[in-house]
Amino acid sequence: MFDIIIRGGTVVDGTGASSHVADVAISGGIIVEIADRIVGEAHEEIEAHGKLVTPGFIDIHTHYDGQVSWDTLLEPSSCHGVTTVVVGNCGVGFAPVRPGQEEWLVQLMEGVEDIPGTALHEGISWEWETFPEYLQAIDKRRYAVDIAAYVPHGAVRGYVMGERGARNEDATAEDLAEMARIVREAREAGAVGFSTSRTMGHKAKDGQPVPGTFASAEELNALADALVAGGGGIFEIAPEVLPDGGDQPTMGMTEELQWMGELALRTDLKVTYLLLQYMTMPDAWKQALDHSSKILEQGGYLRPQVAARPFGMMVGWAGYHPFSKRPTFIELSKSLSLEDLKKELAKPDVRAQILSEANEPIDHHVQFDGLGPRLSQIPHLIYAMGNGTDYEPTPEMSVKALAEADGVTTDEKAYDLLNENGGNAFLMFPTLNYVEENHDVIYEMLTHPAAINGLSDGGAHVRMICDASIPTYLLSHWARDRQRGAKLSVEEAVRLQTTATAEVLGLTDRGRVAVGQRADINVIDFENLNLMTPYTANDLPAGGRRLLQSATGYVATIVNGIITRREGVDTGQRPGRLVRA
């Protein structure tokens, strides 16, 4: 008797091959048979006629490093068909850590990834010092998804160099030797690779650049060699991507691409870096992809991670918005719950008062304190999202265009848009990947043979984005709903987040619906696969607030042969485990 038989579904196997109708049988966490009709019984059968049967999605770019301590469900990723996640990206994480350094690592993560420090303090168990001990702490628990981890440069630097590392001072020979030992030890213990950040956009809560931002070629090469010595793997980079030339503290784009390519060729590591379209450098992504292609042709592995939708922020009453520094809003938000605040903001007299006020002075010591007032200055870059799920709005949907059409000020229009849906509406500020106000560039990046799908940032920027829903968006928008340009086939949309991402991680046991593969599977009602409107929840430790976004259409998600979600609802099963390289 089989454990599970999925009957009559349309199998999209993850390789990009044409879909076909078949039964799929599972036993002992493994796919054991695929056939037109499987004869036999199972403890459970899933009726899948007219539904897609896909591999579980593999998300290579998340920041659940702290959340793994308190949350075995790992939402929002687990409600979007994701069955494997990778933590430790962008050079930030919580191991290794010396006793007394915990606060510093929390502030580092809070600054870079905008995760409330109070939640991290209350939720993290800190039952480790070394990176192998951190992996052991994960390994003791069971989750709704599998978890793999990078060893992060920032934590390694801080552990070895203390304040000197935090201040980005040059590493000594002794420092390099100890950091190399730690990286090798981490890889031997099962880390899938090493991550670092080179971007000035990544700063700790105190405004200091992430440790490793200015690391020398000698330091980076030493750590790459340590990774090789420990067994190889992935070298993940958040690059700076600055224009060439000029007075700048880090490399220009050409030099940066060159050293990444040289690293890939010299070490045979899988080098992957983040790639987005910048307003100030709208065509730079082409240079990056061209260079990556050349390195791949030479036998090196250099692939950019690209995102399936614009990267930016959700603008709403619960997070950052143009009125956050108005005196009346500040006073009301101090004393009222979020729901009561929304009711108050809907009153005409309160609206008039807030709109009449000037902003309070910005406190530059408070993270993102000046973001709200800045939003008032760029109404042409902020868009209404309709039902809250339109990530490709037209220029006519900008706050500026809507205000002009209604004959009101942009502040008035923004205020009224935020008050829609009982104050639960969101506006979208796409800071990256939306220069042309459409998804054409994203399509070119997604379909480029050198690129890989990533950048969901699951678990990060919780007050301004919910891009952990990208796996659902990649399938629903790109393979079905897009109206303003080219689409992807269902087969390609699935491949991009299954076999393609499994290949990056070197995982041969998952990413395909095939006999002998792990039974990580989604059964999807494709016609009814939809993102829901984002919403605010105060469900982090210490009552921390975050944005969440759920989906409809997931009939079942199966991890290691166990059903973890039925019709989008958590079953309470936790078959997920640590994945060691």
Residue pairs with C-beta under 8 A, 6 or more apart in sequence:
1 40
1 41
1 42
1 43
2 25
2 26
2 27
2 32
2 33
2 38
2 40
2 41
2 42
2 43
3 26
3 27
3 28
3 42
3 43
3 44
3 561
4 25
4 26
4 42
4 43
4 44
4 45
4 46
4 519
4 558
4 561
4 563
5 23
5 24
5 25
5 26
5 38
5 40
5 41
5 42
5 44
5 45
5 46
6 23
6 24
6 25
6 26
6 45
6 46
6 48
6 53
6 521
6 523
7 23
7 45
7 46
7 47
7 48
7 49
8 21
8 22
8 23
8 47
8 48
8 49
9 21
9 22
9 23
9 24
9 46
9 48
9 49
9 51
9 52
9 53
9 523
10 19
10 20
10 21
10 48
10 50
10 51
10 52
10 53
11 19
11 20
11 21
11 22
11 24
11 34
11 53
11 513
12 19
12 52
12 53
12 54
12 490
12 491
12 494
12 513
13 19
13 55
13 512
13 513
13 514
14 54
14 55
14 494
14 495
14 498
14 499
14 511
14 512
14 513
15 495
15 499
15 512
16 491
16 492
16 495
16 499
17 491
18 491
19 52
19 490
19 491
21 36
22 34
22 35
22 36
22 53
23 33
23 34
23 35
23 36
23 37
23 38
24 31
24 33
24 34
24 38
24 53
24 513
24 521
25 31
25 32
25 33
25 34
25 38
25 40
25 42
26 32
26 42
26 519
26 521
26 558
26 561
27 561
28 561
29 518
29 519
29 560
29 561
29 562
29 575
30 516
30 517
30 518
30 519
30 561
31 513
31 514
31 515
31 516
31 517
31 518
31 519
31 521
32 515
33 515
34 513
34 514
34 515
44 563
46 523
46 555
46 556
48 523
48 555
50 525
50 527
51 523
51 524
51 525
51 526
51 555
52 490
52 494
52 522
52 523
52 524
52 525
52 526
53 513
53 521
53 522
53 523
53 524
54 81
54 494
54 498
54 513
54 521
54 522
54 524
55 83
55 494
55 498
55 499
55 510
55 511
55 512
55 513
55 517
55 520
55 521
55 522
56 81
56 82
56 83
56 84
56 498
56 510
56 520
56 521
56 522
56 557
56 558
56 559
57 80
57 81
57 82
57 83
57 84
57 471
57 497
57 498
57 501
57 522
58 82
58 83
58 84
58 85
58 497
58 498
58 501
58 502
58 505
58 507
58 510
58 511
59 77
59 82
59 84
59 85
59 86
59 454
59 456
59 458
59 468
59 471
59 497
59 501
60 86
60 272
60 305
60 452
60 454
60 501
60 504
60 505
61 86
61 89
61 274
61 305
61 454
61 455
61 456
61 457
61 458
62 77
62 85
62 86
62 87
62 89
62 456
62 457
62 458
62 459
62 460
62 468
63 87
63 89
63 90
63 92
63 109
63 113
63 115
63 457
63 458
63 459
63 460
64 71
64 74
64 77
64 85
64 87
64 147
64 458
64 459
65 87
65 88
65 92
65 93
65 94
65 109
65 149
65 152
65 459
66 94
66 109
66 115
66 119
66 120
66 123
66 124
67 74
67 123
67 459
68 74
68 87
68 138
68 141
68 143
68 147
69 123
69 124
69 125
69 137
70 123
70 124
70 125
70 541
71 123
72 141
72 142
72 143
72 144
72 574
72 576
73 143
73 144
73 570
74 85
74 143
74 144
74 145
74 147
74 458
74 459
74 576
75 548
76 458
76 466
76 468
76 469
76 548
76 549
76 550
77 85
77 145
77 456
77 458
77 459
77 468
77 471
78 144
78 145
78 557
78 564
78 565
78 570
79 550
79 551
79 554
79 565
79 568
79 570
80 468
80 469
80 470
80 471
80 472
80 551
80 554
81 471
81 472
81 522
81 524
81 554
81 557
82 145
82 458
82 468
82 471
83 145
83 146
83 510
83 520
83 522
83 557
83 558
83 559
83 576
84 145
84 146
84 147
84 148
84 505
84 507
84 510
84 520
84 579
85 145
85 146
85 147
85 148
85 458
86 147
86 148
86 149
86 150
86 192
86 505
87 93
87 147
87 148
87 149
87 150
87 459
88 149
88 150
88 151
88 152
88 191
88 195
89 150
89 152
89 195
89 236
89 238
90 112
90 113
90 152
90 195
90 197
90 202
90 210
90 236
90 238
90 274
91 152
91 153
91 154
91 195
91 196
91 197
91 202
91 210
91 211
91 212
91 238
92 108
92 109
92 112
92 113
92 152
92 154
92 155
92 197
92 202
92 210
93 105
93 109
93 149
93 150
93 151
93 152
93 154
93 155
93 195
94 105
94 109
94 124
94 126
94 134
94 155
95 128
95 129
95 130
95 131
95 133
95 134
95 151
95 155
96 128
96 129
96 130
96 131
96 134
96 155
96 156
96 159
96 182
97 105
97 126
97 128
97 129
97 155
97 158
97 159
98 129
98 159
99 129
101 158
101 159
102 121
102 124
102 126
103 121
104 158
104 166
104 204
105 154
105 155
105 158
106 117
106 120
106 121
106 124
107 117
107 204
107 205
107 206
108 154
108 158
108 204
108 205
108 210
108 211
109 115
109 120
110 116
110 117
110 120
110 204
110 205
110 367
111 202
111 203
111 204
111 205
111 206
111 207
111 367
112 197
112 202
112 203
112 204
112 210
113 457
113 459
113 460
113 461
114 367
114 368
114 460
114 461
114 462
114 463
114 464
115 459
115 460
115 461
115 462
116 462
116 463
116 540
116 542
116 544
116 545
117 205
118 541
118 542
118 544
119 540
119 541
119 542
119 544
120 541
121 541
121 542
122 541
122 542
123 540
123 541
123 542
125 137
127 133
127 137
128 134
128 136
128 137
130 182
130 185
131 151
131 182
131 185
131 186
131 189
131 191
132 185
132 186
132 189
132 190
134 149
135 149
135 186
135 189
135 190
135 191
135 578
135 580
138 147
138 149
138 578
139 577
139 578
141 574
142 574
142 575
142 576
142 577
143 574
143 576
143 577
144 559
144 564
144 565
144 570
144 573
144 574
144 576
145 559
145 564
145 576
146 520
146 559
146 560
146 576
146 577
146 578
146 579
147 576
147 577
147 578
147 579
148 192
148 505
148 578
148 579
148 580
148 581
149 190
149 191
149 192
149 578
150 191
150 192
150 193
150 194
150 195
150 234
150 236
151 182
151 183
151 186
151 187
151 191
151 193
151 194
151 195
152 194
152 195
152 196
153 194
153 195
153 196
153 197
153 210
153 211
153 212
153 215
153 223
154 196
154 197
154 210
154 211
154 212
156 179
156 182
156 183
156 223
157 165
157 166
157 171
157 179
157 211
157 212
157 215
158 165
158 166
158 211
159 165
159 182
160 171
160 175
160 178
160 179
160 182
161 169
161 171
161 175
161 211
164 175
165 171
165 175
165 211
166 204
166 208
166 211
167 208
168 208
168 209
168 211
168 212
168 213
168 214
168 215
170 216
171 179
171 215
171 216
171 219
176 218
176 219
176 222
179 219
179 222
179 223
179 226
180 222
180 223
180 225
180 226
181 226
183 194
183 223
183 226
183 227
183 230
184 226
184 227
184 229
184 230
185 230
186 194
186 230
187 193
187 194
187 226
187 227
187 229
187 230
187 231
187 232
187 233
187 581
188 230
188 231
189 580
190 578
190 579
190 580
190 581
191 230
191 233
191 581
192 233
192 234
192 505
192 506
192 579
192 581
193 227
193 233
193 234
193 235
193 236
193 269
193 270
193 581
194 223
194 224
194 227
194 233
194 234
194 235
194 236
195 235
195 236
195 237
195 238
196 212
196 215
196 220
196 223
196 235
196 236
196 237
196 238
197 210
197 212
197 213
197 237
197 238
198 212
198 213
198 215
198 237
198 238
198 239
198 240
198 250
198 251
198 256
199 210
199 213
199 238
199 239
199 240
199 241
199 250
200 209
200 213
200 240
200 249
200 250
202 209
202 210
202 213
202 238
203 209
203 210
204 210
205 367
212 219
213 250
214 249
214 250
217 259
220 259
220 263
221 263
221 266
224 235
224 263
224 267
224 269
225 267
227 233
227 235
227 267
227 269
228 267
228 268
228 269
231 581
232 268
232 269
233 269
233 270
233 506
233 581
234 269
234 270
234 271
234 272
234 504
234 505
235 263
235 264
235 267
235 269
235 270
235 271
235 272
236 272
236 273
237 260
237 271
237 272
237 273
237 274
238 273
238 274
239 256
239 260
239 273
239 274
240 250
240 251
240 256
241 253
241 256
241 275
241 278
241 281
241 284
241 288
242 248
242 250
242 251
242 252
242 253
242 256
243 252
243 253
243 280
243 281
243 284
244 252
244 253
244 254
244 255
245 252
246 252
250 256
251 259
253 281
253 284
253 287
253 288
254 287
257 287
257 288
257 291
257 292
258 291
260 271
260 273
260 302
261 271
261 291
261 292
261 294
261 295
261 300
261 302
263 269
263 271
264 270
264 271
264 295
264 300
264 301
264 302
265 295
265 298
265 299
265 300
268 300
268 301
269 301
270 301
270 303
270 504
270 506
271 300
271 301
271 302
271 303
272 302
272 303
272 304
272 305
272 452
272 454
272 504
273 288
273 302
273 304
273 305
274 304
274 305
274 454
274 455
275 285
275 288
275 289
275 304
275 305
275 306
275 445
275 451
276 285
276 306
276 307
276 311
276 432
276 433
276 455
277 284
277 285
277 432
277 433
277 434
277 435
277 441
277 442
277 445
278 284
278 432
278 435
279 431
279 432
279 435
282 435
282 436
285 441
285 445
288 304
289 304
289 445
289 448
289 450
289 451
291 302
292 302
292 303
292 304
292 450
292 451
293 448
293 449
293 450
295 301
295 302
296 302
296 303
296 450
302 450
303 450
303 451
303 452
303 504
304 445
304 450
304 451
304 452
305 451
305 452
305 453
305 454
305 455
306 442
306 445
306 446
306 448
306 451
306 452
306 453
306 454
306 455
307 433
307 442
307 453
307 454
307 455
307 456
307 467
307 470
308 442
308 446
308 453
308 470
308 473
308 474
308 477
308 478
308 496
309 391
309 392
309 433
309 439
309 442
309 467
309 470
309 473
309 477
310 391
310 428
310 430
310 431
310 432
310 433
310 434
310 439
310 442
311 430
311 431
311 432
311 433
311 455
311 465
311 467
312 428
312 429
312 430
312 431
312 432
312 434
312 465
313 319
313 320
313 428
313 429
313 431
313 461
313 464
313 465
314 426
314 427
314 428
314 429
314 464
314 465
314 466
314 534
314 547
315 321
315 322
315 375
315 382
315 414
315 418
315 426
315 427
315 428
315 429
316 418
316 424
316 425
316 426
316 427
316 534
316 536
317 338
317 341
317 342
317 345
317 418
317 423
318 338
318 463
318 536
318 545
318 547
319 463
319 464
319 536
319 547
320 368
320 371
320 372
320 375
320 463
320 464
321 372
321 375
321 414
321 418
321 427
322 372
322 373
322 375
322 376
322 411
322 414
322 415
323 329
323 354
323 372
323 411
323 415
324 330
324 371
324 372
324 373
325 359
325 360
325 362
325 369
325 370
325 372
325 373
326 354
326 357
326 358
326 359
326 360
327 357
327 360
328 350
328 353
328 354
328 357
329 345
329 354
330 360
332 341
332 344
332 345
332 350
333 341
336 344
338 536
338 538
338 545
341 423
342 419
342 422
342 423
342 424
343 423
344 350
345 351
345 354
345 418
345 419
345 423
346 419
346 423
351 415
351 419
354 415
355 409
355 411
355 412
355 415
359 372
359 373
362 369
362 370
362 373
363 369
364 370
375 382
375 414
375 429
376 410
376 411
376 414
378 429
379 398
379 399
379 400
379 403
379 410
379 413
379 414
380 398
380 399
380 400
380 401
381 398
381 429
381 430
382 398
382 399
382 414
382 427
382 428
382 429
383 393
383 397
383 398
383 399
383 427
383 428
383 429
383 430
384 393
384 397
384 398
384 399
384 402
384 417
384 427
384 428
385 391
385 393
385 425
385 426
385 427
385 428
386 393
386 397
387 533
388 421
388 425
388 426
388 533
388 534
389 530
389 531
389 532
389 533
390 397
391 428
391 473
391 477
392 438
392 439
392 477
392 482
392 484
393 428
393 437
394 437
394 484
395 401
395 437
396 402
396 405
399 410
399 413
399 414
399 417
399 427
400 410
402 413
402 417
403 409
403 410
403 412
403 413
403 414
406 413
414 427
417 425
417 427
418 425
418 427
419 425
421 533
424 533
424 535
424 536
426 533
426 534
433 441
433 442
435 441
438 484
438 485
439 482
439 484
439 485
440 485
440 486
443 478
443 485
443 486
445 451
446 453
446 478
446 488
446 496
447 488
447 492
452 496
452 500
452 501
452 504
453 474
453 496
453 497
453 500
453 501
454 501
455 467
455 470
456 467
456 468
456 469
456 470
456 471
457 465
457 467
457 468
458 467
458 468
459 468
461 467
462 540
462 544
462 545
462 546
462 547
463 545
463 546
463 547
464 547
465 547
466 534
466 547
466 548
466 549
468 549
469 531
469 549
469 551
471 497
472 529
472 531
472 551
472 553
473 531
474 488
474 493
474 496
474 497
475 490
475 493
475 494
475 524
475 526
475 529
476 529
476 530
476 531
476 553
478 487
478 488
478 493
479 487
479 488
479 489
479 490
479 492
479 493
480 487
480 490
480 526
480 529
488 496
490 526
498 511
498 512
499 511
499 512
500 511
501 511
502 508
502 510
502 511
502 512
503 511
505 581
506 581
507 579
509 517
509 518
510 517
510 518
510 520
511 517
513 521
518 560
518 561
519 558
519 560
519 561
520 558
520 559
520 560
521 556
521 557
521 558
522 554
522 556
522 557
522 558
523 554
523 555
523 556
523 557
523 558
524 553
524 554
524 555
525 552
525 553
525 554
525 555
526 553
527 553
528 552
528 553
529 551
529 552
529 553
529 554
530 551
530 552
530 553
531 549
531 550
531 551
532 549
532 550
532 551
532 552
533 549
534 547
534 548
534 549
535 547
535 548
535 549
536 545
536 546
536 547
536 548
537 545
537 546
537 547
537 548
538 544
538 545
539 546
540 546
550 568
551 568
552 568
553 568
554 565
554 567
554 568
555 566
555 567
556 563
556 565
556 566
556 567
557 563
557 564
557 565
558 564
559 573
559 575
559 576
560 575
560 576
560 577
561 575
562 573
562 575
563 571
563 573
564 570
564 571
564 573
564 574
564 575
564 576
565 571
